[in-house]
């Protein structure tokens, strides 16, 4: 079945450091790929998405590029802030009429940014 | 727009008891999803509705679990004869349907209901 594997955490960085969280997937066909973020005490929020190969999703300084050849969707940010501390989830889904059916999530990566 | 709401936020019950959770989606969102999240793991899909029709169910949704969305608005998730393995965060999400003609209909998540089975 479809699955997502993401870099295990926790990850601790100093403010302004470069961030990479690795994500690879296994799926039959070509899914859409997502990064969700969960801030402490809040619900999951969509951070960015890419719906086809070579697409780059970006939001709030975060970027991820859909790499079909390596089945990857690594999350990057050039300079993290304390406010980026959260749990990050990589996910995939197959879209039907513009809507995701089920989302398949990775296990999440806890990021802590120290001042 | 108050977002997706879920009630209760926390539920503690004894093994063998029945529990019911409620999810109120964002108004006019016709798709509604249920997920389960255990500690240290990502959410796992349980089921989803298009309006009042339950279109897909995961193998995780055993016979003790039942979900309804009787009028295509709010939804309930009932767990009968709870077991300790049912302890988890139960998440609800909603998304607009094709009628809004979005290029992608994002799933908006609620805060979840944390269930503890003693």
Boltz contact constraints between the chains, C-beta under 6 A:
constraints:
  - contact:
      token1: [A, 43]
      token2: [B, 109]
      max_distance: 6.0
  - contact:
      token1: [A, 43]
      token2: [B, 110]
      max_distance: 6.0
  - contact:
      token1: [A, 43]
      token2: [B, 111]
      max_distance: 6.0
  - contact:
      token1: [A, 44]
      token2: [B, 109]
      max_distance: 6.0
  - contact:
      token1: [A, 46]
      token2: [B, 106]
      max_distance: 6.0
  - contact:
      token1: [A, 89]
      token2: [B, 42]
      max_distance: 6.0
  - contact:
      token1: [A, 97]
      token2: [B, 98]
      max_distance: 6.0
  - contact:
      token1: [A, 98]
      token2: [B, 98]
      max_distance: 6.0
  - contact:
      token1: [A, 98]
      token2: [B, 102]
      max_distance: 6.0
  - contact:
      token1: [A, 98]
      token2: [B, 104]
      max_distance: 6.0
  - contact:
      token1: [A, 98]
      token2: [B, 105]
      max_distance: 6.0
  - contact:
      token1: [A, 99]
      token2: [B, 31]
      max_distance: 6.0
  - contact:
      token1: [A, 99]
      token2: [B, 95]
      max_distance: 6.0
  - contact:
      token1: [A, 99]
      token2: [B, 105]
      max_distance: 6.0
  - contact:
      token1: [A, 102]
      token2: [B, 45]
      max_distance: 6.0
  - contact:
      token1: [A, 105]
      token2: [B, 42]
      max_distance: 6.0
  - contact:
      token1: [A, 105]
      token2: [B, 43]
      max_distance: 6.0
  - contact:
      token1: [A, 106]
      token2: [B, 42]
      max_distance: 6.0
  - contact:
      token1: [A, 107]
      token2: [B, 41]
      max_distance: 6.0
  - contact:
      token1: [A, 107]
      token2: [B, 42]
      max_distance: 6.0
  - contact:
      token1: [A, 108]
      token2: [B, 42]
      max_distance: 6.0
